[in-house]
């Protein structure tokens, strides 16, 4: 049986690339071809943008907010069926070695996300107030941008594809969405859901490109005169490229990039619970989440017990084939051998600079990297400064709270953090000093309030939100007074 083929979705039709070009999609663990996908040409990308503009000018621009809400609610109802649960599990496991532990956010969580965000359609989108001109009045409204371009990654393919679409279309925009080269079939399930729910043609257009063509196709779409705004979720390296391309055309962007999430553990913390939260947020999806715990900064008094508890958990977790039965906890392969090699290189560099590997052996088996705990790590080491995107956590021991905060902030990343302490009065004061978009007090780093967008504070974590303010523009009409004022220059003329 030939592997499944994933086409493009342009102007309401599933179609191959205009050139007939395709690329193979490989299982990251076995290297087996698990699918083929259409490789969009420049003409295909232009057609997708043109279709989105027609939909914006026509059917979607004339669609009421309540109709947009109802569409999203129908998508949620479809997603809640066993049919789509099974499709997500099968495609996700084949393309990205997704584990059952990720299913909760990819399925249950997204049903709630869709239903919750459907209410955005009822948010007041305008206001009126007296003008500074005597007798005048200002009418201010929030209007959609038009065609927006979203790029969603492979590591949470359902979640992040939905996020790139839902708020923009609820605000009245139309979307061209580009998937990852590693997960086109999984991400296309989202488009299938919208189509089945009655999506008007052209409102969402789905593009896949080969890895070789991706830079050129992406730049062409960003440069298209009808594309008004861009969103990208992915690495800070690619995010910088996207930002520079957008800057050439002075187009606004929303960038959710990398994370080096710190967890600050104070001496009075619930150490066993903190260890379980850190282990979960380090190992979920093999550490391939922008919110993954990567750094732990702990006060000296709590460190020995914490390290014992954390090591005991890590030693019970194994990287392997997630599709086969296993007695303990299982994590999957990294998304490529190159990614695994990068993780191993970070570990070896750290060891050479004096860090201690408490759990793990700084090796890989193809794309498999076992869980690692590294101690005696400090800023300046690559493993401190750069996102590992693997099942690795580094630990630094400090004496004071001020030292802990300083180390938590010793990073170019600013997306997510956590703080552990039993002193709730102290917790808020300390958390406010940690430079992070989110600080979870006595909780894991892999968590954010899904009705309030996750966002970095700049640097390697990016900036911008997936909310109504971000996906609409303020526009004003001023009604001037019925009584004509004395106009400059003209009023000096004899009339």
C-alpha positions in Angstrom: 0.0 0.0 0.0 1.4 3.4 -1.0 1.8 6.0 1.8 -1.0 8.6 2.2 -0.8 11.8 0.1 -1.6 15.2 1.6 -2.7 17.8 -1.0 -2.9 21.6 -0.8 -6.2 23.3 0.1 -6.7 26.4 -2.0 -10.0 28.2 -2.6 -12.0 25.4 -1.0 -10.5 22.6 -3.0 -7.9 19.9 -2.2 -5.4 19.8 -5.0 -1.9 18.7 -5.9 0.8 21.2 -6.5 0.5 22.9 -9.9 3.8 21.4 -10.9 3.0 18.0 -9.5 6.0 18.2 -7.1 5.9 16.2 -3.9 8.1 15.4 -1.0 8.4 12.4 1.4 7.5 12.6 5.1 9.6 10.3 7.3 8.9 8.8 10.7 11.7 10.3 12.8 12.5 7.0 14.6 12.4 4.5 11.8 13.1 6.6 8.8 10.2 5.0 7.1 8.3 7.0 4.5 4.9 7.5 6.2 3.4 9.9 3.7 3.9 12.2 0.7 2.8 15.8 0.5 2.3 18.3 -2.3 5.2 20.8 -2.6 3.6 24.1 -3.4 5.0 26.2 -6.2 5.2 30.0 -6.3 2.0 30.0 -8.4 0.2 27.9 -5.8 1.2 30.3 -3.0 0.0 33.3 -5.0 -3.3 31.4 -5.7 -3.8 30.8 -2.0 -3.3 34.5 -1.2 -5.6 35.6 -4.0 -8.3 33.2 -2.8 -8.0 34.5 0.7 -8.3 38.1 -0.6 -11.4 37.3 -2.6 -13.0 35.6 0.4 -12.1 38.6 2.6 -13.6 41.0 0.1 -16.7 38.8 -0.4 -18.2 36.0 1.6 -16.2 36.4 4.8 -16.4 40.1 4.9 -20.2 39.7 4.8 -20.3 37.0 7.4 -21.7 38.0 10.8 -19.7 37.5 14.0 -22.3 35.0 15.2 -21.9 33.0 12.0 -18.1 32.9 12.6 -18.8 31.8 16.2 -21.1 29.0 15.1 -18.5 27.7 12.6 -15.9 27.4 15.3 -18.3 25.7 17.6 -19.1 23.1 14.9 -15.4 22.5 14.5 -15.2 21.8 18.2 -18.1 19.4 18.0 -16.4 17.5 15.2 -13.1 17.4 16.9 -14.8 15.8 20.0 -15.7 12.7 18.0 -13.7 9.5 18.2 -13.2 9.6 14.4 -11.0 12.7 14.7 -9.3 11.6 17.9 -8.2 8.4 16.1 -7.0 10.3 13.1 -4.9 12.7 15.2 -3.3 9.8 17.2 -2.5 7.8 14.0 -1.1 10.7 12.0 0.7 12.3 14.9 2.4 9.0 15.9 3.5 8.3 12.3 4.8 11.8 11.6 6.2 13.0 14.9 6.2 10.0 17.3 3.6 11.7 19.4 2.8 10.0 22.7 -0.5 9.5 24.4 0.6 12.0 27.0 0.4 14.7 24.3 -3.1 13.7 23.3 -4.7 15.6 26.2 -3.6 19.0 24.8 -4.0 18.0 21.2 -7.5 16.7 21.6 -9.3 17.5 24.9 -7.5 20.8 25.3 -8.3 22.0 21.8 -12.0 21.2 22.1 -12.1 23.6 25.1 -9.9 26.1 23.3 -12.2 26.2 20.3 -15.4 26.5 22.4 -13.9 29.1 24.7 -12.5 31.3 21.9 -15.8 31.2 19.9 -17.0 33.7 22.5 -14.5 36.2 21.1 -17.1 37.0 18.4 -19.2 38.8 21.0 -16.5 41.1 22.3 -17.4 44.7 21.5 -15.4 45.9 18.6 -15.9 49.6 18.8 -16.8 52.7 20.8 -17.9 56.3 20.3 -17.0 59.4 22.2 -17.1 63.2 21.8 -14.5 64.7 19.6 -12.0 67.4 20.6 -13.7 69.4 18.0 -16.8 71.2 19.5 -19.9 69.5 18.3 -18.0 66.6 16.7 -18.1 62.9 17.5 -15.5 60.0 17.1 -16.6 56.6 16.0 -13.8 54.0 16.6 -13.9 50.4 15.6 -11.7 47.4 15.4 -11.4 46.1 11.9 -9.7 43.0 10.5 -6.4 43.3 8.7 -7.4 41.2 5.7 -5.3 38.3 4.6 -2.9 37.0 7.3 -0.1 34.4 6.9 0.4 31.9 9.6 3.3 29.4 9.9 2.7 26.6 12.4 5.3 23.9 13.6 5.4 20.2 14.0 5.9 19.8 17.7 2.2 20.5 18.7 0.7 20.3 15.2 -3.0 20.3 16.1 -2.8 22.9 18.8 -0.6 25.4 17.0 -2.4 25.1 13.7 -5.7 25.8 15.4 -4.2 28.7 17.3 -2.8 30.3 14.0 -6.3 30.2 12.5 -9.1 30.6 15.1 -8.7 34.1 16.6 -7.7 35.7 13.2 -10.8 34.3 11.4 -13.1 35.1 14.4 -11.9 38.7 14.0 -12.8 38.7 10.3 -9.5 38.0 8.7 -8.8 35.2 6.1 -5.8 33.0 6.4 -3.0 31.3 4.4 -1.5 28.7 6.7 1.8 27.0 6.0 2.5 23.7 7.8 5.7 22.1 8.8 7.5 19.8 6.3 7.5 17.2 9.1 3.8 17.0 9.8 1.6 17.9 6.8 -0.9 15.1 7.2 -1.5 15.8 10.9 -1.9 19.6 10.4 -4.2 19.0 7.4 -6.7 17.4 9.8 -7.4 20.9 11.2 -8.3 22.1 7.7 -10.5 19.0 7.2 -12.3 19.9 10.4 -13.1 23.4 9.2 -14.2 22.2 5.8 -16.5 19.6 7.3 -17.9 22.3 9.5 -19.0 24.4 6.5 -16.1 26.7 5.9 -16.7 29.1 3.0 -14.2 28.7 0.2 -11.1 30.8 0.4 -11.3 31.7 4.1 -8.5 29.2 5.0 -5.9 28.1 2.5 -3.4 25.4 3.4 0.1 25.3 1.9 2.9 22.7 2.3 6.3 23.1 0.8 9.4 21.0 0.5 12.2 21.9 3.0 14.4 23.2 0.1 11.6 25.5 -1.2 10.4 26.7 2.1 12.6 29.8 2.4 11.7 31.1 -1.1 8.0 30.3 -0.8 7.8 31.9 2.6 9.5 35.1 1.5 7.2 35.3 -1.6 4.0 35.1 0.6 5.3 37.6 3.1 6.1 40.0 0.2 2.7 39.6 -1.4 0.9 43.0 -1.4 -2.3 41.4 -0.1 -0.7 39.8 3.0 -1.2 42.2 5.9 0.2 40.4 8.9 2.3 37.3 9.7 2.4 34.9 12.6 5.2 32.4 13.2 5.7 29.8 15.9 9.0 28.0 15.9 12.7 28.5 16.6 14.3 31.8 17.4 16.7 31.3 14.5 13.9 31.0 11.9 11.9 33.7 13.8 14.6 36.2 13.2 14.6 35.4 9.5 10.8 35.8 9.4 11.0 39.1 11.2 13.6 40.4 8.8 11.5 39.4 5.8 8.5 41.1 7.3 10.6 44.2 8.1 11.5 44.6 4.4 7.8 45.3 3.8 7.1 47.0 7.2 4.5 44.2 8.0 3.6 43.5 11.6 4.4 40.0 13.0 3.5 37.8 15.9 6.4 35.6 16.9 6.2 32.8 19.5 9.7 31.4 19.6 12.0 29.5 21.9 12.1 29.0 25.6 14.7 28.2 28.3 12.1 28.0 31.0 13.6 28.5 34.5 12.1 26.9 37.6 13.1 28.7 40.9 12.8 26.4 43.9 13.1 28.1 47.3 14.2 26.4 50.5 10.6 26.1 51.8 9.2 24.4 48.7 7.2 21.2 48.5 10.2 19.4 47.1 8.6 16.0 46.0 5.8 17.8 44.2 8.3 20.3 42.6 10.4 17.3 41.4 7.3 15.7 39.8 6.3 18.9 38.0 9.9 19.5 36.8 10.2 16.0 35.5 6.8 16.2 33.7 7.6 19.5 32.0 11.1 18.4 31.1 10.2 15.1 29.5 6.7 15.7 28.0 7.1 15.3 24.2 10.8 14.6 24.8 11.3 18.2 25.8 10.2 19.5 22.4 7.9 22.2 23.7 8.7 25.9 23.9 7.5 25.8 27.6 9.6 22.8 28.6 11.5 23.1 31.8 15.2 23.5 30.9 16.7 25.2 33.9 16.2 24.7 37.7 17.6 27.2 40.1 17.3 25.9 43.7 18.3 27.1 47.1 21.0 25.0 48.7 18.9 23.6 51.6 16.4 22.0 49.2 18.9 20.8 46.6 19.9 17.3 47.9 16.4 16.0 48.4 15.2 17.6 45.1 18.0 16.0 43.1 17.4 12.6 44.7 13.7 12.8 43.8 14.3 14.1 40.3 16.9 11.5 39.5 14.7 8.7 40.8 11.9 9.8 38.3 14.3 10.3 35.4 15.7 6.8 35.8 12.2 5.3 35.4 11.6 7.0 32.0 13.0 5.6 28.8 13.1 7.0 25.2 12.0 4.5 22.7 9.3 3.4 20.3 6.1 4.9 21.7 3.9 2.5 19.6 5.1 -0.6 21.4 4.1 -1.7 25.0 6.5 -0.6 27.8 6.3 -1.2 31.5 7.5 2.2 32.6 7.0 5.7 31.3 8.0 6.2 27.7 9.1 9.3 25.7 9.5 9.3 21.9 12.2 10.2 19.5 13.4 13.7 18.7 12.2 15.0 15.4 15.4 14.3 13.6 18.9 12.8 14.1 20.3 16.3 13.7 18.3 17.5 16.7 19.5 14.6 18.7 23.1 15.3 17.7 22.6 18.9 18.8 21.4 17.8 22.3 24.4 15.5 22.7 26.8 18.2 21.6 25.4 20.5 24.3 25.8 17.8 26.9 29.4 17.0 25.9 30.3 20.7 25.8 28.9 21.2 29.3 30.8 18.2 30.6 34.0 19.5 29.1 33.4 22.9 30.8 33.0 21.3 34.3 29.3 20.5 34.5 28.4 17.1 36.0 26.0 14.7 34.3 23.9 13.2 37.1 21.6 11.1 34.9 22.3 10.0 31.4 25.5 9.3 29.4 25.6 12.1 26.7 24.9 9.7 23.9 22.1 9.0 21.4 20.7 6.1 19.5 19.7 7.6 16.2 17.1 10.2 17.1 16.6 8.8 20.6 18.1 10.7 23.6 17.5 9.3 27.1 16.5 11.7 29.9 19.4 13.8 31.3 20.1 15.8 34.5 23.1 18.1 34.4 24.4 19.9 37.5 27.0 22.6 38.2 25.9 24.6 35.1 26.3 28.3 34.8 25.7 31.1 32.4 28.1 31.2 29.5 27.9 27.5 28.9 26.0 26.7 25.7 23.7 24.4 27.5 22.6 27.3 29.7 22.4 29.9 27.0 20.6 27.9 24.2 17.4 26.0 24.1 18.1 22.3 24.0 14.7 21.1 22.8 15.4 17.7 24.2 14.8 15.7 27.4 17.4 17.6 29.4 17.3 19.7 32.5 20.1 21.7 34.0 20.4 22.5 37.7 22.1 25.4 39.5 22.3 25.7 43.3 22.2 29.1 45.0 22.2 30.5 48.5 19.8 33.5 48.3 16.5 34.4 46.7 18.2 37.3 44.9 20.8 35.0 43.4 18.0 32.7 42.2 16.1 35.5 40.5 19.3 36.8 38.9 20.1 33.4 37.4 16.5 32.9 36.3 16.8 36.2 34.4 20.3 35.4 33.0 18.8 34.4 29.6 17.7 35.9 26.3 14.5 33.8 26.6 11.4 35.2 28.4 8.4 32.9 27.6 7.6 30.8 30.7 8.9 30.2 34.3 7.8 28.6 37.5 8.4 29.4 41.2 8.1 26.9 44.1 7.5 28.1 47.7 5.1 27.6 50.5 5.2 31.3 51.4 2.4 32.7 49.3 3.0 36.2 50.5 6.6 36.0 49.3 5.7 34.2 46.1 4.1 37.2 44.3 6.9 39.5 45.2 9.5 37.0 43.9 7.5 36.1 40.8 7.2 39.7 39.7 11.0 39.9 39.6 11.3 37.0 37.2 11.3 38.3 33.6 8.9 36.0 31.9 5.5 36.2 30.2 4.2 33.7 32.6 5.3 32.6 36.1 3.5 29.5 37.4 3.5 29.5 41.2 3.7 25.9 42.5 3.0 24.5 39.1 4.7 23.2 36.0 6.2 25.3 33.2 4.1 23.5 30.5 1.0 25.4 31.3 -0.7 28.7 30.4 -4.2 30.1 30.6 -5.4 29.1 27.2 -8.0 32.0 27.2 -5.0 34.4 27.7 -2.4 34.1 25.0 1.1 32.9 25.7 3.8 35.4 24.7 7.4 36.2 25.2 8.8 39.6 26.3 11.1 39.9 23.4 14.5 38.4 22.6 14.7 34.8 21.6 11.1 34.1 22.9 9.5 36.6 20.4 6.6 38.9 21.0 2.9 39.4 20.3 -0.3 37.7 21.2 -3.1 35.6 19.7 -5.9 37.9 20.9 -8.5 40.3 19.5 -6.3 43.3 19.9 -3.5 41.7 18.0 -5.6 40.6 15.0 -7.6 43.7 14.5 -6.7 47.3 13.6 -8.1 50.4 15.3 -9.8 52.7 12.8 -11.6 56.0 13.5 -14.2 58.1 11.7 -14.7 61.6 13.0 -18.0 63.4 12.4 -17.3 67.1 12.4 -19.7 69.7 13.7 -22.8 70.7 11.6 -21.7 74.3 12.1 -18.8 75.2 9.8 -15.7 76.4 11.6 -13.3 79.1 10.4 -10.9 77.1 8.3 -7.2 78.3 8.3 -6.2 80.2 5.1 -9.6 80.0 3.6 -11.2 82.1 6.3 -8.9 85.0 5.4 -10.3 85.2 1.9 -13.1 87.6 0.9 -16.1 85.5 -0.1 
